[in-house]
Amino acid sequence: MKGAVSAVILAAGESRRMGEPKLLLPLGGSTIIECTVRNVINSAVAEVVVVVGCEAEAIAARLRGMPVRLVTNPHYREGMLTSALAGIGAVDLGAEAVMLIPGDQPLIQTATIDLVLAAFLQSEKGIAVPTCRGRKGHPIVFALKYRNEILGFANDGVRRLLYDHPADVLRVAVDRTEVISDIDTPSDYRACASLFNSAGNKTESDC
């Protein structure tokens, strides 16, 4: 049995394909980033680190009062890996593992997060990834023993761990497409908003 898990939420991107700051787009009575953060806060993680970069002040304002720690990535224009490295480098070294989740996946419910966390904590594996319809998704969880290895990554994403350590990977099958759905384009956003509202998540407190 493993111990505490630190969550790292990636919220520093430029939203180039969206054409506007996607994490600040409305969702229910809130915003995309607030919904994602609330779902993570309400899960079994021990701490929540949010990595900001583009629109850092606006995102920080939306998260004010939430029990999160903000970490600024000055290199966010160089890609998502730089944000992952900034967040992983800032987690509590007393944690046993890190959970990595993009800020643009507000449909990943707390119950789904807890399902992946529980499977990881009950296994002997050092890495866990949810799968749906044969595709790997988020959140990814990995033991802190991999922290220094990841911090040495130069070009590949954190998913490189899955290929470098295949015997240490636990695949957690879920039947919810939320784990493989993110928001990159206006059509993605419209689909997300439709799903969100159809599920009855229409008020800020429900995010």
The 8 nearest C-alpha neighbors of each residue, nearest first, counted from 0:
[[1, 121, 120, 2, 122, 123, 119, 117],
 [0, 2, 120, 95, 3, 121, 96, 119],
 [3, 1, 95, 4, 0, 94, 120, 96],
 [2, 4, 94, 95, 45, 5, 96, 44],
 [5, 3, 96, 44, 97, 45, 94, 95],
 [4, 6, 97, 46, 45, 44, 98, 47],
 [7, 5, 98, 47, 97, 48, 99, 46],
 [6, 8, 48, 99, 86, 49, 98, 47],
 [9, 7, 49, 100, 101, 102, 99, 48],
 [8, 10, 101, 102, 50, 11, 49, 82],
 [11, 9, 51, 102, 50, 12, 8, 49],
 [10, 12, 52, 51, 53, 50, 75, 9],
 [13, 11, 14, 53, 10, 75, 52, 79],
 [12, 14, 15, 53, 20, 11, 76, 75],
 [15, 13, 17, 20, 16, 12, 21, 19],
 [16, 14, 18, 13, 17, 19, 12, 183],
 [17, 15, 184, 18, 14, 183, 185, 19],
 [18, 16, 184, 14, 15, 19, 185, 183],
 [17, 19, 15, 16, 14, 20, 21, 184],
 [18, 20, 17, 21, 14, 15, 13, 16],
 [21, 19, 14, 22, 23, 13, 24, 18],
 [22, 20, 24, 23, 19, 14, 17, 31],
 [21, 23, 32, 31, 24, 20, 103, 30],
 [22, 24, 21, 30, 20, 31, 25, 32],
 [23, 25, 21, 30, 22, 31, 26, 20],
 [26, 24, 30, 29, 31, 23, 27, 28],
 [27, 25, 30, 29, 31, 28, 192, 24],
 [26, 28, 201, 202, 29, 200, 203, 25],
 [29, 27, 203, 202, 26, 201, 25, 30],
 [28, 30, 203, 26, 27, 25, 33, 34],
 [31, 29, 25, 26, 33, 23, 24, 32],
 [30, 32, 22, 34, 33, 26, 105, 24],
 [31, 33, 22, 35, 34, 30, 102, 36],
 [34, 32, 36, 30, 35, 31, 37, 29],
 [35, 33, 206, 37, 31, 105, 32, 36],
 [34, 36, 105, 32, 38, 33, 37, 102],
 [35, 37, 33, 39, 38, 34, 40, 32],
 [38, 36, 40, 34, 39, 35, 33, 41],
 [37, 39, 109, 35, 41, 36, 40, 108],
 [38, 40, 36, 42, 37, 41, 109, 35],
 [41, 39, 37, 42, 38, 36, 47, 44],
 [40, 42, 38, 39, 37, 109, 43, 44],
 [41, 43, 39, 109, 40, 44, 113, 38],
 [42, 44, 113, 45, 41, 116, 40, 4],
 [45, 43, 4, 42, 46, 5, 6, 3],
 [44, 46, 4, 5, 3, 43, 47, 6],
 [47, 45, 5, 44, 6, 48, 67, 4],
 [48, 46, 6, 67, 7, 5, 68, 49],
 [47, 49, 68, 7, 67, 69, 6, 8],
 [50, 48, 8, 69, 7, 70, 68, 9],
 [49, 51, 70, 9, 10, 71, 86, 69],
 [52, 50, 11, 71, 10, 55, 72, 70],
 [51, 53, 11, 55, 72, 71, 75, 54],
 [52, 54, 11, 55, 13, 12, 51, 75],
 [55, 53, 57, 56, 58, 52, 20, 51],
 [54, 56, 52, 51, 58, 53, 57, 59],
 [57, 55, 59, 58, 54, 60, 53, 51],
 [56, 58, 60, 54, 59, 55, 61, 23],
 [57, 59, 61, 55, 60, 56, 54, 62],
 [60, 58, 56, 62, 61, 57, 55, 63],
 [59, 61, 57, 63, 58, 62, 56, 55],
 [62, 60, 58, 59, 63, 57, 33, 30],
 [63, 61, 59, 60, 65, 64, 58, 33],
 [64, 62, 60, 65, 61, 59, 66, 58],
 [65, 63, 62, 66, 67, 61, 60, 59],
 [64, 66, 63, 62, 67, 37, 40, 36],
 [67, 65, 64, 68, 47, 40, 46, 63],
 [68, 66, 47, 65, 48, 69, 49, 46],
 [67, 69, 48, 49, 47, 70, 66, 46],
 [70, 68, 49, 48, 50, 67, 71, 51],
 [69, 71, 50, 49, 51, 72, 68, 86],
 [72, 70, 51, 52, 50, 73, 69, 55],
 [71, 73, 52, 74, 75, 82, 51, 85],
 [74, 72, 75, 71, 52, 76, 51, 81],
 [73, 75, 72, 76, 77, 81, 82, 78],
 [76, 74, 77, 72, 52, 73, 78, 11],
 [75, 77, 74, 78, 13, 12, 73, 53],
 [78, 76, 75, 74, 81, 79, 80, 82],
 [79, 77, 76, 80, 75, 81, 82, 12],
 [80, 78, 82, 81, 83, 75, 12, 77],
 [79, 81, 83, 82, 156, 78, 84, 157],
 [82, 80, 84, 79, 83, 78, 75, 85],
 [83, 81, 85, 79, 80, 84, 72, 75],
 [82, 84, 80, 86, 81, 85, 87, 79],
 [83, 85, 81, 87, 82, 86, 150, 88],
 [86, 84, 82, 88, 83, 87, 72, 81],
 [87, 85, 89, 83, 88, 84, 7, 50],
 [86, 88, 84, 89, 90, 85, 83, 7],
 [87, 89, 85, 86, 84, 90, 150, 146],
 [88, 90, 86, 87, 85, 91, 70, 48],
 [91, 89, 87, 88, 92, 5, 86, 48],
 [90, 92, 93, 94, 89, 5, 46, 88],
 [93, 91, 94, 90, 143, 95, 89, 88],
 [92, 94, 91, 95, 3, 90, 143, 96],
 [95, 93, 3, 92, 96, 91, 4, 5],
 [94, 96, 2, 143, 3, 142, 4, 1],
 [97, 95, 142, 143, 4, 141, 94, 5],
 [96, 98, 5, 4, 141, 140, 6, 142],
 [97, 99, 140, 6, 139, 7, 5, 138],
 [98, 100, 7, 139, 138, 6, 8, 140],
 [99, 101, 138, 8, 137, 7, 9, 102],
 [102, 100, 9, 103, 8, 104, 10, 99],
 [101, 103, 10, 9, 32, 8, 104, 35],
 [104, 102, 101, 182, 181, 105, 22, 31],
 [103, 105, 181, 106, 102, 107, 101, 35],
 [106, 104, 35, 34, 107, 31, 103, 32],
 [107, 105, 104, 177, 108, 195, 35, 191],
 [108, 106, 177, 105, 104, 178, 111, 109],
 [107, 109, 111, 110, 106, 38, 112, 105],
 [108, 110, 38, 112, 42, 111, 113, 39],
 [111, 109, 113, 108, 112, 114, 42, 107],
 [112, 110, 114, 108, 113, 109, 107, 115],
 [113, 111, 109, 115, 114, 110, 116, 108],
 [112, 114, 116, 110, 111, 115, 117, 42],
 [113, 115, 111, 117, 112, 116, 110, 118],
 [116, 114, 118, 112, 113, 117, 119, 111],
 [117, 115, 113, 119, 118, 114, 120, 112],
 [118, 116, 120, 114, 119, 115, 113, 121],
 [117, 119, 115, 121, 116, 120, 122, 114],
 [120, 118, 116, 122, 117, 121, 127, 115],
 [121, 119, 117, 1, 122, 118, 0, 116],
 [120, 122, 118, 119, 0, 117, 123, 1],
 [123, 121, 119, 124, 120, 118, 0, 169],
 [122, 124, 125, 121, 119, 120, 0, 167],
 [123, 125, 167, 122, 126, 168, 169, 119],
 [124, 126, 142, 167, 141, 168, 123, 127],
 [125, 127, 141, 168, 140, 124, 169, 167],
 [128, 126, 169, 140, 168, 119, 139, 170],
 [127, 129, 139, 170, 171, 169, 130, 135],
 [130, 128, 171, 136, 172, 170, 135, 137],
 [129, 131, 135, 172, 134, 136, 171, 133],
 [132, 130, 133, 134, 173, 174, 172, 176],
 [133, 131, 134, 130, 174, 176, 135, 172],
 [132, 134, 131, 130, 135, 172, 136, 129],
 [135, 133, 130, 131, 132, 136, 179, 129],
 [134, 136, 130, 129, 128, 131, 133, 179],
 [135, 137, 179, 178, 129, 130, 134, 138],
 [138, 136, 178, 139, 100, 129, 128, 179],
 [137, 139, 100, 99, 98, 140, 136, 128],
 [138, 140, 128, 137, 99, 98, 127, 141],
 [141, 139, 98, 127, 97, 126, 99, 138],
 [142, 140, 126, 96, 97, 125, 127, 143],
 [143, 141, 96, 125, 144, 95, 145, 97],
 [142, 144, 96, 146, 145, 95, 97, 141],
 [143, 145, 142, 146, 147, 96, 95, 141],
 [144, 146, 143, 148, 147, 142, 149, 141],
 [147, 145, 143, 149, 148, 144, 150, 87],
 [148, 146, 150, 149, 145, 151, 144, 143],
 [147, 149, 145, 151, 146, 150, 152, 144],
 [150, 148, 151, 152, 146, 147, 145, 157],
 [149, 151, 147, 148, 152, 84, 146, 88],
 [150, 152, 149, 148, 153, 147, 146, 84],
 [153, 151, 149, 150, 154, 155, 148, 156],
 [154, 152, 155, 151, 150, 80, 156, 149],
 [155, 153, 152, 156, 80, 78, 81, 157],
 [156, 154, 159, 153, 152, 157, 80, 158],
 [155, 157, 158, 80, 159, 154, 152, 79],
 [156, 158, 159, 160, 149, 155, 80, 83],
 [159, 157, 160, 156, 161, 162, 155, 139],
 [158, 160, 157, 162, 161, 156, 163, 155],
 [161, 159, 163, 158, 162, 164, 157, 165],
 [162, 160, 159, 158, 165, 164, 163, 168],
 [161, 163, 159, 160, 165, 164, 158, 168],
 [162, 164, 160, 161, 159, 165, 166, 158],
 [165, 163, 167, 162, 161, 166, 160, 168],
 [166, 164, 167, 168, 162, 161, 163, 160],
 [165, 167, 164, 168, 124, 169, 161, 163],
 [166, 168, 124, 165, 164, 125, 126, 169],
 [169, 167, 126, 165, 127, 166, 124, 170],
 [168, 170, 127, 126, 124, 171, 128, 167],
 [171, 169, 128, 129, 127, 172, 168, 130],
 [170, 172, 129, 130, 128, 169, 173, 115],
 [171, 173, 130, 129, 131, 170, 174, 132],
 [174, 172, 131, 175, 130, 171, 129, 111],
 [173, 175, 131, 176, 172, 132, 130, 177],
 [174, 176, 177, 173, 178, 131, 111, 179],
 [175, 177, 178, 179, 131, 180, 174, 132],
 [176, 178, 180, 107, 175, 179, 106, 104],
 [177, 179, 136, 137, 176, 180, 107, 175],
 [178, 180, 136, 177, 176, 137, 181, 135],
 [181, 179, 177, 178, 176, 104, 182, 136],
 [180, 182, 104, 103, 183, 179, 187, 177],
 [183, 181, 187, 103, 188, 184, 104, 180],
 [182, 184, 17, 16, 187, 181, 14, 185],
 [183, 185, 17, 187, 186, 16, 182, 188],
 [186, 184, 188, 187, 17, 189, 183, 182],
 [185, 187, 189, 188, 184, 190, 183, 182],
 [188, 186, 182, 184, 190, 185, 189, 191],
 [187, 189, 185, 191, 186, 190, 182, 192],
 [190, 188, 186, 192, 191, 187, 193, 185],
 [189, 191, 193, 187, 188, 192, 186, 194],
 [190, 192, 188, 194, 193, 189, 195, 187],
 [193, 191, 195, 189, 194, 190, 196, 188],
 [192, 194, 190, 196, 191, 195, 197, 189],
 [195, 193, 197, 191, 192, 196, 198, 190],
 [196, 194, 192, 198, 193, 197, 200, 191],
 [195, 197, 199, 198, 193, 200, 194, 201],
 [196, 198, 194, 199, 195, 193, 200, 192],
 [197, 199, 196, 195, 200, 194, 201, 193],
 [198, 200, 196, 197, 201, 195, 205, 202],
 [201, 199, 196, 205, 198, 195, 202, 206],
 [202, 200, 27, 199, 196, 28, 205, 203],
 [203, 201, 28, 205, 27, 204, 200, 206],
 [202, 204, 28, 29, 205, 206, 27, 201],
 [205, 203, 202, 206, 28, 29, 201, 200],
 [204, 206, 202, 200, 203, 201, 199, 27],
 [205, 34, 203, 204, 200, 37, 202, 38]]
